[in-house]
Amino acid sequence: MKKLSLKKRKQAEQPPSRITNETVAEHREQILAGGRKFKYPHQYERHKLVFNAIIIILVTLVLLSIVIWWQLYPVQNTSTFIYRVTRILPVPVASVDGAPVRYSDYLMSLSGSQHYLEQSERLNLNSEDGKRQIEFIKRQALDGAIADTYAAKIANEKGIKVTDEQVDKVIDASLNTVSGRISQDIYDDSTLSTLGYSADEYRQIIKRALIRQEVMYSIDSKADTTKKAAEAMLKENPVPSLADIAKRLQDKGYSVQLGSTGLVPKSNHDGGVTQQAAKLQKNQISSFFRSEDGNSERNGYYIVQLVDSNDKQVNYNYLRIPLTEFDKQLKSLVVNKKVQEFISVQKDTNAIRR
């Protein structure tokens, strides 16, 4: 039995036949066949892994989209993280006349107002008064974003542009304060601490305001007609009373506003109106000029008459021709259901969309 076992083992351990030119192809095929059983199963597994990875990525993107949608619209999350997400993803918060209103524009305006209430007014936003204030500034922020988008739409159609130099001019005027001129760094730090805006973000806000301003001037033919009528009256009587000019214009159906400032600092930030008055002699009346700081509540054509002045202050009367056509068009869009809001924000029936 032992001899037989040894014989079988020797036969099993017999070395392979010698490779010759005639048998090399056969040996090559034997080797390749032995490798295929390792190659093809792994190749199949690799394809399966790629397919599964694509499925996982797609499912993750769908779930992430649902979470972002839920945070933006039902929850209305206003956190800094969500704001950064909307800066990357151009998701809409509303639409006006077919143009999408970017969620990031709404959140940028809202975050500045919230930061101001918390840091400067020391308001607890979780209190009852704080919650009422939040609803109010949400309405303001959304109305402002809608108005800016509509203005940008008109500007694009009319080829209206605002340059960096115009933005620089507005910022430069803001560097003049009652205490003297401040540096750009101090101005940027003040903007960050008061409103929470970086320098770039604040430039974007100013640029949007200036675009809206240029659009308001360009489409308001009625205000331009009123200005021309007032200029004709000034030619008839070179030294009139502003009150007399205002009454004559109002009697003819023109819309004008008459006012007096009392003593205000020469560095007063009001679109350059005070600076124009400071150039006059006592009782002198200026020619018409435009407000140039982008503040839609101050936009219009002005003439001013200096009442009194000293080294640091001026007192003057002014006549303002307001710009009303832009607001009129925007209200018409609201009435005709061409403004759609995708989040629920408390309505203010007395609010004017600015």
C-alpha positions as CSV (number, residue, x, y, z in Angstrom):
1,M,0.0,0.0,0.0
2,K,2.8,2.4,0.8
3,K,4.5,1.8,-2.5
4,L,1.3,2.4,-4.4
5,S,0.7,5.7,-2.6
6,L,4.2,6.9,-3.4
7,K,3.8,6.0,-7.0
8,K,0.5,8.0,-7.3
9,R,2.2,11.0,-5.6
10,K,5.0,11.0,-8.1
11,Q,2.6,10.8,-11.0
12,A,0.7,13.9,-9.6
13,E,3.9,15.8,-9.1
14,Q,5.1,15.0,-12.6
15,P,6.4,18.3,-14.2
16,P,4.6,19.7,-17.2
17,S,5.7,18.7,-20.6
18,R,8.4,20.6,-22.3
19,I,7.4,23.9,-24.1
20,T,8.4,23.8,-27.7
21,N,7.7,26.0,-30.8
22,E,4.8,23.6,-31.6
23,T,3.3,23.7,-28.1
24,V,3.8,27.4,-27.1
25,A,0.4,28.4,-28.4
26,E,-1.3,25.7,-26.5
27,H,0.5,26.6,-23.3
28,R,-0.3,30.3,-23.8
29,E,-4.0,29.5,-24.1
30,Q,-3.9,27.4,-20.9
31,I,-2.4,30.3,-19.0
32,L,-4.9,32.9,-20.3
33,A,-7.8,30.6,-19.6
34,G,-6.6,30.3,-16.0
35,G,-6.5,34.1,-15.7
36,R,-9.9,34.8,-17.1
37,K,-11.7,33.3,-14.1
38,F,-10.1,36.0,-12.0
39,K,-10.4,38.9,-14.5
40,Y,-14.1,38.8,-15.5
41,P,-15.7,38.5,-12.0
42,H,-13.7,41.5,-10.9
43,Q,-14.5,43.5,-14.1
44,Y,-18.2,42.8,-13.4
45,E,-17.9,43.9,-9.8
46,R,-16.2,47.2,-10.9
47,H,-19.1,48.0,-13.3
48,K,-21.6,47.3,-10.5
49,L,-19.7,49.6,-8.1
50,V,-19.8,52.4,-10.6
51,F,-23.5,51.9,-11.2
52,N,-24.2,51.8,-7.5
53,A,-22.1,55.0,-6.9
54,I,-24.1,56.9,-9.5
55,I,-27.4,55.8,-7.9
56,I,-26.2,56.9,-4.5
57,I,-25.1,60.3,-5.8
58,L,-28.4,60.8,-7.6
59,V,-30.4,59.8,-4.5
60,T,-28.2,62.1,-2.3
61,L,-28.8,65.0,-4.7
62,V,-32.5,64.5,-4.7
63,L,-32.6,64.3,-0.9
64,L,-30.4,67.4,-0.6
65,S,-32.7,69.3,-3.0
66,I,-35.7,68.3,-1.0
67,V,-34.0,69.4,2.3
68,I,-33.0,72.8,0.8
69,W,-36.4,73.3,-0.7
70,W,-38.0,72.6,2.7
71,Q,-35.6,74.9,4.5
72,L,-36.2,77.8,2.0
73,Y,-39.9,77.7,1.4
74,P,-41.9,76.0,4.2
75,V,-39.4,76.7,7.0
76,Q,-38.0,80.0,5.6
77,N,-34.6,79.5,7.2
78,T,-32.7,82.8,7.2
79,S,-29.4,81.5,8.6
80,T,-26.0,82.5,7.2
81,F,-25.5,79.0,5.8
82,I,-28.8,79.1,3.8
83,Y,-27.8,82.6,2.6
84,R,-24.5,81.2,1.3
85,V,-26.3,78.4,-0.4
86,T,-28.6,80.8,-2.2
87,R,-25.6,82.8,-3.3
88,I,-24.4,79.7,-5.2
89,L,-27.8,78.3,-6.3
90,P,-30.0,80.9,-8.1
91,V,-33.2,79.8,-6.5
92,P,-36.2,82.3,-6.7
93,V,-38.1,83.8,-3.8
94,A,-40.6,85.5,-6.2
95,S,-41.1,86.6,-9.8
96,V,-42.0,90.0,-11.3
97,D,-43.3,90.3,-14.8
98,G,-41.7,87.0,-15.6
99,A,-38.3,87.8,-14.1
100,P,-37.1,85.6,-11.2
101,V,-36.3,87.4,-7.9
102,R,-33.2,85.7,-6.4
103,Y,-33.6,84.4,-2.9
104,S,-30.1,85.6,-2.1
105,D,-31.1,89.2,-2.8
106,Y,-34.0,88.9,-0.3
107,L,-31.8,87.3,2.4
108,M,-29.0,89.9,1.9
109,S,-31.4,92.7,2.6
110,L,-33.1,90.9,5.5
111,S,-29.9,89.9,7.2
112,G,-28.7,93.5,7.2
113,S,-31.9,94.7,8.9
114,Q,-31.8,91.8,11.4
115,H,-28.2,92.5,12.3
116,Y,-28.9,96.2,12.8
117,L,-31.9,95.5,15.1
118,E,-29.8,93.0,17.2
119,Q,-26.5,94.9,17.3
120,S,-27.6,98.6,17.3
121,E,-31.1,98.5,18.7
122,R,-30.3,95.7,21.1
123,L,-33.7,94.1,20.2
124,N,-34.4,90.5,21.2
125,L,-35.8,89.0,18.0
126,N,-37.4,86.2,20.0
127,S,-39.6,88.6,22.0
128,E,-43.1,89.6,20.9
129,D,-41.9,93.0,19.7
130,G,-38.9,91.3,18.0
131,K,-41.2,88.9,16.1
132,R,-43.4,91.8,14.9
133,Q,-40.3,93.7,13.8
134,I,-39.1,90.6,11.9
135,E,-42.4,90.3,10.0
136,F,-42.1,94.0,9.1
137,I,-38.5,93.8,7.8
138,K,-39.3,90.6,5.9
139,R,-42.0,92.5,4.0
140,Q,-39.6,95.4,3.4
141,A,-36.8,93.0,2.2
142,L,-39.1,91.1,-0.2
143,D,-40.6,94.3,-1.6
144,G,-37.1,95.7,-2.1
145,A,-35.9,92.6,-3.8
146,I,-38.9,92.6,-6.1
147,A,-38.4,96.3,-7.0
148,D,-34.7,95.8,-7.7
149,T,-35.4,92.9,-10.0
150,Y,-38.0,94.8,-11.9
151,A,-35.6,97.7,-12.2
152,A,-32.8,95.4,-13.4
153,K,-35.2,94.0,-16.0
154,I,-36.1,97.5,-17.4
155,A,-32.4,98.5,-17.3
156,N,-31.5,95.4,-19.3
157,E,-34.1,96.3,-21.9
158,K,-33.1,99.9,-22.1
159,G,-29.3,99.3,-21.9
160,I,-29.0,101.3,-18.7
161,K,-25.8,100.5,-16.8
162,V,-24.1,101.6,-13.5
163,T,-20.4,101.9,-13.4
164,D,-18.0,101.1,-10.6
165,E,-17.1,104.9,-10.6
166,Q,-20.7,105.7,-9.7
167,V,-20.6,103.3,-6.8
168,D,-17.3,104.8,-5.7
169,K,-18.8,108.3,-5.8
170,V,-21.6,107.3,-3.4
171,I,-19.2,105.6,-1.0
172,D,-16.8,108.5,-1.1
173,A,-19.6,110.9,-0.1
174,S,-20.4,108.7,2.8
175,L,-16.8,109.0,4.1
176,N,-17.6,112.6,5.1
177,T,-19.1,112.8,8.6
178,V,-19.9,115.5,11.2
179,S,-16.6,114.7,12.9
180,G,-14.6,114.9,9.7
181,R,-13.6,112.5,6.9
182,I,-13.0,108.9,7.8
183,S,-10.9,106.3,6.1
184,Q,-12.3,103.5,3.8
185,D,-11.2,100.9,6.3
186,I,-13.2,102.5,9.1
187,Y,-16.2,102.9,6.8
188,D,-16.0,99.1,5.9
189,D,-15.6,98.1,9.6
190,S,-18.6,100.3,10.5
191,T,-20.7,98.7,7.7
192,L,-19.7,95.2,8.9
193,S,-20.5,95.9,12.6
194,T,-23.7,97.9,12.0
195,L,-25.3,95.8,9.1
196,G,-23.1,92.7,8.9
197,Y,-22.2,93.4,5.3
198,S,-18.8,92.8,3.8
199,A,-17.4,95.6,1.6
200,D,-18.3,93.6,-1.5
201,E,-21.8,92.9,-0.3
202,Y,-22.4,96.6,0.5
203,R,-21.2,97.6,-3.0
204,Q,-23.7,95.2,-4.5
205,I,-26.5,96.8,-2.5
206,I,-25.4,100.3,-3.6
207,K,-25.2,99.2,-7.2
208,R,-28.7,97.7,-7.2
209,A,-30.0,100.9,-5.7
210,L,-28.3,103.1,-8.3
211,I,-29.7,100.9,-11.1
212,R,-33.2,101.4,-9.7
213,Q,-32.5,105.1,-9.5
214,E,-31.4,105.4,-13.1
215,V,-34.4,103.5,-14.2
216,M,-36.8,105.7,-12.2
217,Y,-35.3,108.8,-13.8
218,S,-35.4,107.3,-17.3
219,I,-39.1,106.2,-17.3
220,D,-40.6,109.2,-15.5
221,S,-41.6,111.5,-18.3
222,K,-44.2,113.2,-16.0
223,A,-41.5,114.3,-13.6
224,D,-39.4,115.6,-16.4
225,T,-42.4,117.6,-17.8
226,T,-42.9,119.1,-14.3
227,K,-39.3,120.1,-14.1
228,K,-39.5,121.9,-17.4
229,A,-42.6,123.8,-16.4
230,A,-40.9,124.9,-13.2
231,E,-37.8,126.0,-15.1
232,A,-40.0,128.1,-17.3
233,M,-41.5,129.8,-14.2
234,L,-38.1,130.5,-12.9
235,K,-37.1,132.2,-16.1
236,E,-40.2,134.4,-15.9
237,N,-39.3,135.4,-12.3
238,P,-35.6,134.9,-11.5
239,V,-36.0,135.5,-7.8
240,P,-39.3,133.9,-6.9
241,S,-40.5,132.3,-3.7
242,L,-40.3,128.5,-3.8
243,A,-43.7,128.4,-2.1
244,D,-45.1,130.5,-5.0
245,I,-43.5,128.2,-7.6
246,A,-44.9,125.1,-5.8
247,K,-48.4,126.6,-5.6
248,R,-48.4,127.5,-9.3
249,L,-47.3,124.0,-10.2
250,Q,-49.8,122.3,-7.9
251,D,-52.6,124.5,-9.4
252,K,-51.7,123.1,-12.8
253,G,-51.9,119.6,-11.5
254,Y,-48.2,118.9,-11.1
255,S,-47.0,116.9,-8.2
256,V,-44.4,118.7,-6.1
257,Q,-43.2,118.8,-2.5
258,L,-42.1,121.9,-0.5
259,G,-40.0,121.7,2.6
260,S,-37.5,123.4,5.0
261,T,-34.7,121.7,6.8
262,G,-33.7,124.0,9.6
263,L,-30.0,123.8,10.5
264,V,-28.4,120.6,9.3
265,P,-24.7,119.5,9.1
266,K,-23.0,120.3,5.8
267,S,-22.0,116.7,5.6
268,N,-25.7,115.6,5.8
269,H,-26.1,112.4,3.7
270,D,-29.2,113.1,1.6
271,G,-28.1,112.5,-2.0
272,G,-26.1,115.7,-2.3
273,V,-29.0,118.1,-1.6
274,T,-27.4,119.7,1.4
275,Q,-24.1,120.0,-0.4
276,Q,-25.8,121.9,-3.2
277,A,-27.4,124.3,-0.8
278,A,-24.0,124.9,0.9
279,K,-22.7,126.3,-2.4
280,L,-25.3,129.1,-2.5
281,Q,-25.3,132.7,-1.2
282,K,-28.1,133.7,1.2
283,N,-31.5,133.7,-0.5
284,Q,-30.0,132.4,-3.7
285,I,-31.9,129.7,-5.6
286,S,-30.1,126.8,-7.3
287,S,-30.9,125.4,-10.7
288,F,-32.6,121.9,-10.8
289,F,-30.4,118.9,-9.9
290,R,-30.9,115.2,-9.2
291,S,-30.6,113.3,-5.9
292,E,-27.7,110.8,-6.6
293,D,-27.4,108.4,-3.6
294,G,-29.8,105.7,-4.9
295,N,-32.3,106.2,-2.0
296,S,-35.6,105.7,-3.7
297,E,-37.4,107.7,-1.0
298,R,-35.3,110.8,-1.9
299,N,-35.0,110.3,-5.6
300,G,-36.3,113.3,-7.6
301,Y,-35.5,116.7,-9.1
302,Y,-34.6,119.4,-6.6
303,I,-34.2,123.2,-6.4
304,V,-33.0,124.7,-3.1
305,Q,-32.8,128.2,-1.6
306,L,-30.3,129.0,1.1
307,V,-31.8,130.5,4.2
308,D,-28.8,130.7,6.5
309,S,-25.5,129.0,7.1
310,N,-22.4,128.9,9.3
311,D,-19.1,127.1,9.2
312,K,-20.6,123.6,9.8
313,Q,-24.4,124.0,9.2
314,V,-26.8,125.2,6.6
315,N,-30.5,126.0,6.7
316,Y,-32.4,125.9,3.4
317,N,-35.8,125.5,1.7
318,Y,-36.3,123.0,-1.1
319,L,-38.8,122.1,-3.8
320,R,-38.8,118.4,-4.9
321,I,-40.4,116.8,-7.9
322,P,-40.8,113.2,-6.9
323,L,-40.5,110.2,-9.2
324,T,-43.7,108.2,-9.2
325,E,-43.9,106.3,-12.5
326,F,-41.8,103.3,-11.3
327,D,-44.0,102.7,-8.2
328,K,-47.1,103.1,-10.4
329,Q,-45.9,100.5,-12.8
330,L,-44.9,98.1,-10.0
331,K,-48.3,98.5,-8.3
332,S,-50.0,97.8,-11.6
333,L,-48.1,94.5,-11.9
334,V,-49.3,93.5,-8.4
335,V,-52.9,94.3,-9.3
336,N,-52.6,92.3,-12.5
337,K,-51.2,89.3,-10.7
338,K,-47.8,89.6,-12.5
339,V,-45.9,89.5,-9.2
340,Q,-45.8,86.1,-7.6
341,E,-44.3,85.4,-4.2
342,F,-43.1,81.9,-3.3
343,I,-42.9,82.4,0.4
344,S,-45.5,83.4,2.9
345,V,-44.8,86.9,4.2
346,Q,-47.3,89.1,6.1
347,K,-49.0,91.5,3.8
348,D,-49.0,95.2,4.5
349,T,-51.9,96.9,2.8
350,N,-50.5,100.3,3.5
351,A,-47.0,99.5,2.2
352,I,-45.7,101.1,-1.0
353,R,-43.3,98.7,-2.8
354,R,-39.9,100.3,-2.7
